Amino acid sequence: MNPELSAAVGLIKLTIWYGGGARLIEPHAYGLSKKGKELLKAFQVSGHSNSGHPTGWKTFRVDRITALLPADDQPFQIQPGWTPAAELITTFATV
């Protein structure tokens, strides 16, 4: 478990490096999948996207996040369409 990530959920936006580029995200839930992988459910506000969709709801594998930094000047907002992350069987943090 990543305490820095747990503390950020529902409070601050983060800049993460994932899949080859920087992404600005609003973390909404963090926990374990059925397969025991740490997952982060977040709304991506902007940045890199391998899928071609730089904004929207995304699930990130925490072991693939290579760096994360608080985006202090960015207020957190619960985004429309938020539903609890069904893919998490154990939740470390959620809004």
N, C-alpha and C positions, 0 to 999 in steps of 0.2 A: 504494500500500500504506500502511496505517495502522499505524505502529510500536506505538502504545499498545494497539491492538486485538490485534496479534500477541502482545505481551507478556502480555496477560490470558488468552489461551486456555489452558485447563487449570489455571489458577492461582487466579483470583479471580472472584467474581460481579461483574456489572456492572448498573448501572441505565442503560437506554437510553430515549430518547424516539423512538418510532416509530409511525407511523400514527395520530397524534393523542393519544398518552398515554405514560405511563411504564411500563416493564416491567423486572422483575428477571429476569436471565438468567444461565445458566452457559454461557459460550462453549466449544464443543468443537472447532470447526474453522473456519478462515478461509482463503479462497482465491478463485480465479477460476473462473467458469462457462465453458462452451463458447462463450458469446457474449461473453466478456471482461468480464462484470460481476463486481464484488467481492461475494462472498456470505459470510455468517456463519451457520454451523449451530450452534444453541444449544438448550438446554432452558430454556423459560420457566417460572420458578418461580411468578410471580404478576404481576399488573398488567393493563394495558389489553389488550384483544383485539378486533379488528374481526370476527373469525370467531365470537366467542362462546365460545371455548375459551382461558381465561386461563392454563392450564398445558399443558405438553407440548412435543414436538419441533417446532421452527420453523426456517425458513430466512429470513434477513433480507437484503435488499439493502442493502449498506453505504452506498450513496449516498442512501438514504432515512432513515438514522439521523441525527437532527438534533442529538443530544447524547449523551454517554456519560460516566458517572462510576463509579469503583470503589465497590463496596459492601463496604467494609473489614470490617464486622462480620459478614459472611456467609461461612462456609467453603464452598469449592468441592467438589462431589462429582460423580464420573462417574455419570451416571444410567443406570438400566436401559434396555435397548433401544438403547444407543449402537452405531452402526455407522459406519464411515468414510463421509464424505459423498461419495457417488457422483457428485453433480452438479458436484463441483469437479474441473477438469482440471489445475489448478495449485494446490498447497497452500502457503500461507505459514506456517501454524501449525496443529497438531492435538494432541489428547491422545494 
